[in-house]
Amino acid sequence: MDRPSLGVEEEFVLVDGDGHLVQAAPEILAESADRGLDLKAELLRCQVESATGVHTDVDALRADIARSRAALIEAAAGRGLRLLATGTPVLGEEFDALLGPDTRYRRIHSRFGSMVFSGLTCGSHVHVEVADREVAVQVVNHLRPWLPVLLAISANSPFNDGRDTGYASSRHLLWSRWPTAVPPPYLDSAADYDTRVRALVDTTAAMDLKMVYWEVRISDHLPTIEVRVADVLPTADEAALFGVLVRALVTEFIDLVARALRAQPVPQDILRGRLWRAARDGLAGQCADPVTGHLRPTLAVADDLIARLDDPAERALAARVRARWHSAGGGAERQRRAYAESNSLDGVIDHIVRETAQGV
């Protein structure tokens, strides 16, 4: 079958020279407006978001990711600021955070209160084309057991509020405070999906369909599945690889659905427990094998996932990233190594700045 198209969204934070959050998103976005890129505001004014175009080729996807990062880095540098690709800001917030300009954000604050301002997080979302909604629902079911592995691979937020949290992805714990930020339930059909998300809106746990923050969901406005479980990835290489790994799974599962092979219905409580472990251990620990449920080294499961890639360009990218993962660890492990080598959070921030800009 033809490879589905995909796109990647990334969220970043803006900091000053000392690593403190700066509410400069409107200015940074205004200075980047003539680049022909999809750059936008986020919930808080110390955050910015980029979105790639629609791609089938990994080199084009990576180049698009790199262009957006480069534009934001350049605009930030023009104001003496720095762009960080990290799931949580390293230092604490030293101001009263301001909401982004969208009036929708004010409605979110009105309903959900002060938690909007606490626990700032940055993720990466991958959209993969699945035009048939009935097929998409069954693909979501197949993806559920893989969510912990995808979280562990992306884990990139060990530091928050000026300290090591003890987790590889503290973002996952903070994000999970939102009432709908959970794995999707096992679903029977597109009608079942629609009934459940509408019920969440009706209970006011979600303000609208966009606020059904399931870790993987069917887009409410695009013919795609959206995987939302990841921290923002440290480098452009890793962001592009993560996107094509998600697509490889989706492609495999479309074939399984076509052969009427149903997914393993992992219970919700067990799946959430596996996600907690993935958030704690990241790439350096163990995770439940998505097929057997038995614990295995996460790197070994990641290698199994990489082995699904058959495109030469994707395999070349994977070889670079895999070598780094095996020698230096994932984003969380590398942040901690930066702290150990510098004995300072300044060293961690400098490290994140370098990785955000690597290869762009």
SVG drawing of the C-alpha trace seen along z (x, -y; Angstrom):
<svg xmlns="http://www.w3.org/2000/svg" viewBox="-24 -42 55 54">
<polyline fill="none" stroke="black" stroke-width="0.4" points="0.0,0.0 1.1,-3.6 2.5,-5.3 0.1,-7.6 1.0,-11.3 1.9,-12.8 2.6,-16.1 4.2,-17.1 3.4,-19.8 5.9,-20.9 5.5,-23.2 8.4,-25.2 9.1,-27.6 10.8,-31.0 13.4,-32.0 15.8,-34.8 19.5,-34.5 19.2,-33.2 16.7,-30.5 13.6,-32.2 10.3,-32.1 9.5,-35.2 6.0,-36.2 7.1,-37.2 5.2,-34.8 3.2,-37.5 6.4,-39.5 8.3,-36.4 5.4,-35.2 5.0,-38.7 8.7,-38.7 8.4,-35.3 5.1,-36.0 6.7,-36.5 8.5,-33.1 5.6,-31.1 5.6,-28.8 2.8,-27.6 3.8,-29.2 1.2,-30.0 0.5,-31.0 -0.2,-28.5 -2.1,-28.5 0.4,-30.8 2.4,-33.7 5.8,-32.1 5.0,-29.2 5.0,-29.0 4.0,-26.1 5.1,-25.1 3.3,-22.8 4.8,-21.2 3.1,-20.8 1.8,-17.4 4.6,-15.0 5.2,-11.5 9.0,-11.8 11.1,-11.8 13.7,-14.2 11.1,-16.8 9.5,-16.3 12.8,-16.8 13.6,-19.9 10.2,-21.4 10.8,-20.8 14.2,-22.4 12.9,-25.5 10.4,-26.2 12.9,-25.7 15.4,-27.9 12.9,-30.7 11.8,-30.7 15.4,-30.5 16.3,-33.5 13.4,-35.6 14.0,-34.8 17.7,-35.6 16.8,-39.0 15.3,-39.8 18.0,-38.2 15.8,-35.2 16.3,-31.4 14.0,-28.7 13.8,-25.4 12.6,-22.1 11.8,-20.5 8.7,-19.0 8.7,-21.3 10.7,-24.5 13.8,-23.8 13.3,-26.8 10.3,-28.0 7.9,-30.7 8.8,-34.2 5.8,-36.1 2.0,-36.0 1.6,-34.0 -0.5,-35.6 -2.9,-33.6 -2.3,-33.5 -4.4,-35.9 -7.1,-33.4 -10.3,-34.1 -10.8,-30.3 -7.9,-30.3 -9.9,-32.7 -12.9,-30.4 -10.6,-27.5 -9.3,-29.5 -12.8,-30.5 -13.8,-26.8 -10.6,-25.1 -9.2,-27.8 -5.6,-28.3 -4.3,-24.9 -4.1,-26.6 -1.2,-28.7 0.6,-26.0 2.5,-23.1 3.4,-24.5 4.1,-21.6 5.3,-21.2 4.5,-18.2 4.8,-16.9 1.8,-15.7 1.9,-13.5 -0.9,-13.4 -1.1,-10.4 -3.6,-10.2 -6.4,-7.7 -9.4,-8.7 -11.9,-6.1 -13.2,-6.8 -14.2,-3.2 -10.6,-2.1 -9.2,-5.0 -11.1,-3.8 -9.7,-0.3 -6.2,-1.7 -6.5,-3.7 -7.3,-0.5 -4.2,1.1 -2.1,-1.9 -3.2,-1.9 -0.6,0.7 2.1,-1.2 1.5,-4.5 3.9,-3.8 6.7,-2.9 6.1,-6.1 6.1,-8.1 9.3,-6.5 11.1,-7.2 10.1,-10.8 10.7,-11.5 12.4,-14.9 11.4,-16.6 13.3,-15.5 13.7,-19.0 10.9,-21.3 10.6,-24.2 14.3,-24.2 14.8,-20.6 15.1,-17.0 11.6,-15.6 12.7,-11.9 10.7,-11.3 12.0,-11.2 8.7,-12.8 7.4,-15.1 5.3,-16.6 3.2,-13.5 2.3,-13.8 1.5,-17.4 -0.5,-17.0 -2.5,-14.1 -4.2,-16.6 -6.5,-17.6 -9.7,-15.4 -9.5,-14.1 -5.7,-13.7 -5.8,-9.9 -5.5,-7.0 -8.6,-6.5 -10.9,-3.7 -11.1,-0.6 -13.7,-1.6 -16.3,0.4 -16.9,-1.8 -16.9,-5.4 -20.3,-5.8 -19.0,-4.7 -16.1,-7.1 -18.5,-10.0 -20.8,-9.1 -17.9,-9.0 -16.3,-12.3 -19.7,-14.0 -20.4,-12.7 -17.2,-14.3 -18.2,-17.6 -21.7,-17.3 -20.2,-16.6 -18.1,-19.8 -14.9,-17.8 -14.1,-19.0 -15.1,-22.5 -15.3,-21.3 -14.1,-18.4 -10.6,-19.9 -10.3,-19.6 -10.8,-15.8 -7.1,-15.4 -6.8,-11.6 -3.3,-10.4 -4.3,-9.3 -7.5,-10.5 -9.2,-11.0 -8.9,-14.6 -12.1,-16.6 -11.2,-18.5 -8.7,-16.5 -8.8,-12.9 -6.0,-11.9 -5.2,-10.0 -3.4,-12.3 -0.9,-10.8 -0.4,-13.2 1.5,-11.2 5.0,-12.6 7.1,-15.2 8.5,-17.6 11.6,-15.9 15.0,-17.4 16.4,-17.5 15.0,-17.9 16.4,-14.4 14.5,-12.8 11.3,-14.7 11.3,-13.5 12.1,-9.9 9.4,-9.9 6.9,-11.0 7.8,-8.2 7.9,-5.6 4.3,-6.5 3.4,-6.3 5.0,-2.9 2.7,-1.6 -0.3,-3.2 0.5,-1.7 0.9,1.8 -2.3,1.5 -4.3,0.3 -3.2,3.7 -4.3,5.6 -7.7,3.9 -8.1,4.8 -7.5,8.4 -10.2,8.1 -7.6,8.6 -8.7,6.8 -6.5,5.2 -5.6,6.5 -8.0,4.7 -5.6,3.7 -7.6,2.6 -7.5,-1.2 -6.0,-0.9 -3.2,1.3 -2.4,-1.0 -2.3,-4.0 0.1,-2.1 2.3,-1.4 2.3,-5.0 3.3,-6.0 6.3,-3.7 7.3,-5.0 7.1,-8.6 9.3,-7.6 11.9,-5.6 12.0,-7.0 14.3,-5.3 16.8,-4.2 14.4,-1.8 12.0,1.0 8.6,1.0 5.8,3.4 6.2,5.1 3.1,4.0 2.6,7.5 3.3,9.7 2.9,7.3 6.2,8.5 8.8,6.0 11.7,5.5 14.4,2.9 12.8,-0.1 15.8,-0.4 15.1,3.1 11.5,2.4 12.5,-0.9 14.9,1.2 12.0,3.5 10.0,0.4 12.8,-1.0 13.1,2.4 9.7,1.7 11.1,-1.1 11.9,0.0 12.5,-3.3 16.3,-3.9 16.1,-7.6 14.1,-6.6 16.6,-3.8 19.5,-6.2 17.9,-8.7 17.0,-6.0 20.6,-4.7 21.9,-8.1 19.4,-8.5 19.6,-4.9 23.4,-5.3 22.9,-8.3 20.2,-6.7 22.5,-3.7 25.5,-5.8 24.0,-8.8 20.4,-8.0 17.2,-9.9 16.4,-13.5 15.9,-13.0 19.1,-11.1 21.1,-13.7 19.6,-16.6 20.6,-14.8 24.1,-14.2 24.4,-17.9 23.6,-18.6 26.1,-16.1 28.8,-17.6 28.1,-21.2 26.6,-20.8 24.2,-23.6 20.8,-24.1 22.4,-26.7 24.3,-23.9 21.1,-22.0 19.5,-25.0 22.6,-25.6 22.4,-21.9 18.7,-22.2 19.4,-25.3 22.1,-23.4 20.0,-20.4 17.0,-22.5 19.2,-24.1 21.1,-21.0 21.1,-20.4 18.8,-23.3"/>
</svg>
